[in-house]
Amino acid sequence: MKQTLAVFGSAFNPPSLGHRSVLERLSQFDKVLLLPSYQHAWGKVMLDYDARCDLVRAFISDIGQSNLELSTLEQQIAIGDNAVTTYSVLKNLQLKHPDTNITFVVGPDNFLNFHRFYKADEILKQWQIMACPETVPIRSTLIREALASNDDISQYTTPTVKLMLMNDERFLFSH
């Protein structure tokens, strides 16, 4: 029986309980890769990539779901500061895991804009796409806004991520 791999790409700017609500519904996969965007395809301003990867590591640890793993594939295959396409990510993963069924997990906003993805038709032919909306309506924007206002973020993210956001100067919007 083939291994199953889900790829959950996001800015993770920062990770939120909305992200967690998606991940909790992916327990049927052998492995779920959390794939922070190296550069955002549509120009979104994000925290430093390495800082977001540190947040994702803490987030995974806090959640404690055994099939979750950080993937830095986008950084590995990026050319300069260009955004990495979903097609390129999936193609590279399939080469690394030839006997694996790969599913790309998208939120409702990306699902509605999927036609804008580079080689969207090719992606649909070669891999499975799973639309998985958050069941908890907490977005990263809410966390950034709360931090900018010096409001408590305990109800928006996991404990270690909260501590990092409150105490690490790499997270500029928190000060």
N, C-alpha and C positions, 0 to 999 in steps of 0.2 A: 504494500500500500504506500502511495506517495506521501511524502511529508507535506504539510500545509504551512504556508508562510503568508502572513498578512503584513502589508506595508502601510503604516499610518504616517503620512507626511503632514507636517504642520510647521508653522513658524515657531511654535512653542515660545511665544514672546510675551509673557512666560507661560509655563504649563498651568492649566486651570482644572478645577473640578469638572468642567465641561469635557475636557479631554479625558479625564478619568472615567466619566460616564460612558464614553465610547469604548475605551479599553476594556472595561469590565464586561462588555458584551462580545468580546473577541476571545473568550476562553477556549473555544472549540479549536483554535488554531494551535499547531505545535509550537510556533514561534510568531511573535508580533514584533516587528521592527518599528521603533519610533525614530522617524527620520526628520530631524530639524532641517529646514530650508537653509541652504548655504547662502544663496542670494534669492530674494523673492522675485518670482517671475513677473509680477506686475508692479514692481518698484516699491513695495512696502518697506518702510524704515524699521529695522529690527535692532535689538541688542547685538553685541558682538557674538559671533558664532560659537566660540569656545565657551563663553559665559552661558549661552543657552544650552549647550551640551552638558555643562555642569548642573544646570537646573534640571535637565531631563534625567540625569543620573540620580539626583536626589529624589525626584518625582517617582522614578521606578522603584527606588528603595522604599519610599514611604508607602507606595501602593502594595508592594509585596506580592504581586501577581507573577508566578514563576515563569510564564512564557514571554515576558517583556524583555526587550533588549534595545539599547541605544545603537543606532547605525550612523556612522559618519561617512557613509558612501558618497553623499553629495560633495563633501569637501575633497574626497579622494579623486573624484572624476571631474571636478570643476576645471574649467579652463579660464584662468584669470579670475576676474570678478563677475563673470557671466553666470546667469541663473542656469541651473541644471534642469533639464526637462524630465518629466515623469517617464516619458518613453525611454530616455537614456538610463534612468535609474532601474526600471524594470528589465531592460535588456541586459544590463550589467549583472543584476541579481540572478536572472535566469542562467547566464553563463556560469556564475559561481555555484548555482544550485540547479543543475540541469534536470534532476529528477524530482523537482518540487513544484507543487501547484501554488502559484503566486496570486494573491488577491490584493488589489490596491483599494484601500479604504479611504473614502472621501466623505466630507461633511456635506450637508445640503447645499451650501453656497457654492462649493466647487462642483458638485454634481450638476447643478443648474447651469454652470458655465463650462461643463466638460468639453463641449464642442470647441472651446477656445484653446484647449490643450494641444501642444505640438503632437502631431500624428495621432489624434484622438481615435480615428477609425482603426489604425493599426493596433493601438492599445486594446480596443474592444475586441479585435479579432484574436489576439494572442493571450490576453489575461482576463481574469475576472475583476469586475469593478463592484464594490459594495458601498452603497450609500448608507451611512450610519450616523444619523443626527444625534446630537447630544441630548441626553434625557434630563440633564441639569443645565439650565440656561445661564451658564457662567462662562463668559468669554475672557480672553486675555486683556482686551480693552478695559473691561471692568476693573481688573487688578491694577493696570497702569493708572487709571483715573483715580482709584482709591489711594494708591501710593503717592500720587502727585498732590492729593489733598490731605495727606497724613492720616487717612482713615485706616481702620483695622481691615486686614485682608484675610483673617482666619477662615471666614466662610467661603473664600474663593479659591483657595489652593491648599496643598498639603503642608503639614507643619515644618518640614525641613526646607521646602521651597520658600515658605514665608520667612523663616529666619534668614535665609540667604538674601532674599530681596530686601529685608530690613537692615542687614548688617554688612553687606558687601558693596564697596564703592563702585564695582563694575556695573551695577544696575542703576544707571544715572537717573532714571525717572523716579527712583525711590527717594531722592533727596531734593 
